Amino acid sequence: MDAGIAALWGAGIGGALGAGGVLGSTWLAGRTQGRTQHQHWRRQGRREAYSTFIAAVAAYRDAADSLMALMEGDYSRDDASLALERVSEKFPAVRAASSVVAVEGPADVAALSREVMEGIGRAIEDIDFYVAAAGRFDQPALFEAGRVHAALTELGGLLRKFTEKARDALDAQGV
């Protein structure tokens, strides 16, 4: 084979291999970038879901704490009714945010959001019972008040636990 033809063959083969390498590295970079963008998108969605849930639960708890402060002082039935209504108005936002957390996952964070929802359920029952008892006897019912405070304290602990687990999930690699 003539040296010129061998050089042409070498240049052709080298060019084909080089182009294949460029195409392969471009494909790999595009795939890696797509995966990274997807992970960023998932992390952003989770962060929004978690923070919305935390804010909704905190708003519910604040309204319940305000109701309790009112009930433990001098209050009118109208004031108590309005405060109870404010507590009740907060629950749909909590339920909606919990549903988003359940979809966004991961499973351990979703499970904790269910625990928080169960804690709110217990608090709702205790608050309703407390307000009814206080209305029947025209005085604060101390036993029922203690149950509400215990339920709200438990709720605060569950919310802290959820917040920590959510932060850990967001910090984990490969979200």
Salt bridges, closest charged atoms under 4 A:
ASP65 OD2 - ARG61 NE 3.84
GLU72 OE2 - HIS149 NE2 2.39
GLU104 OE1 - ARG42 NH1 3.72
ASP108 OD2 - LYS165 NZ 3.60
ASP126 OD1 - ARG147 NH2 2.65
ASP138 OD1 - ARG77 NH2 2.31
GLU154 OE2 - ARG122 NH2 2.66
ASP171 OD1 - ARG43 NH2 3.97
